[in-house]
């Protein structure tokens, strides 16, 4: 097995993508934060003391996608062409879904999962006065397109 992020001496390094072709790439990720019904209602009805939880979480997630290379060691900084972040409130939580796009030589899976993770952390931060027992869970890649490995979709 070849370890792509280690050089011949075993030292960590960024993978050289110089020879790779730029292709259109998309990644979709999702995650969820479970909470009390009271917290979900407060978020849905914009009754959280810190302000508009969903708008703030959306902005935080988009900003995080753009800064993924600063957060995840050895990730390449990417020129993102689009980041969409949807947040849906239901009876016991908020689901975040991020779609990230680029035309570049490496994929945007980490950017999509980072967007979801930071959006959900922001929901927690803004609503913790209502429910400190919230649980972030199930952050995962749903699909990716483009690149040498082709398209992929998570099993149902």
N, C-alpha and C positions, 0 to 999 in steps of 0.2 A: 504494500500500500504506500502510495506517495502522499506525503503531507504537504499540501500546497502552501501553507503559511510558515514553513520552516525551511531554512536554507540547508546546504550540505553539511554544515557544522551544527545544525539543530537550533540555530538562532531564529527568532521570529522575524519575518519580513513581509512587506506588502507584495502581493502577487503582481508581477509585471504584466500589464495588459496591453502593452504597446502594439503587438501584432494582431490584436483582435479587431474584428469589423464592428463598426457602430451599427446597431439595429434598433428598431423601435421595441421598447420593453415596457411592460406594465406588471405591477404586482398589486394584489388585493389582500389585505389582512383584516382580521377582526379580533375583538376582545370584548369582555363584559365586566361590569362591576355590579355585584349583587349588593342590595341594601334593603333597609326597611321600607315598607310601603309609605311611611310618613316622609322619608327622605326622597323617594321617587316622586311623590306628589309635590313636595316643595320644589324640586328641580323642575318638574313639568310646568308648574304654575308660577315659576320665577319668584318664589318666596324665600330663597336662601339669602341670608344677610349679606354675604359677600358680593352678590350681584348675579348676573346672567351666567349660570354655570355652563350651559351648553355652548354659548358663544365664546366664552373664555377657553373652554376645553378644545374647541375647534381650532382656534388660533394657536394655542399651545401645541397641538398635534402637528399642524402645518409647519410651524417654526421648527419643531423637533425633526421632522423629516428632512428639512433643509440642513440640519446640523448633525446628522447621523454620523458622519465621518469624524466628528469631534468627540463623539460619545462611545463608539464601538471601535476598539483597536483594530487596525489594519483594514478598515473599510476605506474604499476610495471616495474622495469627494466627487459628487455627481452633479451635472447640470440638469436639475429637474425641470421638466417642461410642464408638469401639472401635479397638484396634490388636491384630492377631494377627500373630505372627512365628514362622514355622516354619523350623527348621534341620535339614537332612538331610545326614548324612555318608555318603559312598560311598568307593570305593577310592582316589580321587585328589582329594578335595576336599569342600567343604561348599557346599550350595546354600541360600540364604536366600530365603524368600518372605514378603512382608508384605502384609496386607490391612488397609486403613485405611478407617474409616467416619465420616461426619458427616451431620448435616442442617443445611445452611448454604447460603450464597449463592455459594460458590466451591468448587472441587474439591480433592481430597486426593491428587492424583498426586505432587506434590513430597514430601508427607509419607511416602508409601509408598516412594518411591525413596531418600529420606533414611534411613528405617528400615533398609532393606537395606544401604545403603552403610556406615552406622555399625556395623551388626551384623558385616559382613565385616571392617571395619577392626579391630574388637574381636577377632575370631578371629585376625587377623594378630598383633595385639599380644600376645595371650595365648600363641600357639604359635610365635612367632618364635625361641624358644630351640631348637625342634626343626627348623624349616625357615625360613630367612631368604629363600628364593627363591620363596615363595608369590606367586601372581598373582591379583589381584582383577579380574574380567572380567564382561562381559555384563550389567551393571546396566541394567534396562530395565523399562518399563511393559508389563504383560501385558494389562490391561483397566481400563476405568473405566466407571462408570454414573452417570446423573443429569446434571442441568444442562442449559443451553441447547443445547449441542452433542450431547447424547444419549449413547448407549452407544457404546463403542469396544472392539475386541479386536485385539491385535497379530496380524499375519499369522503363520501357522504356519511 
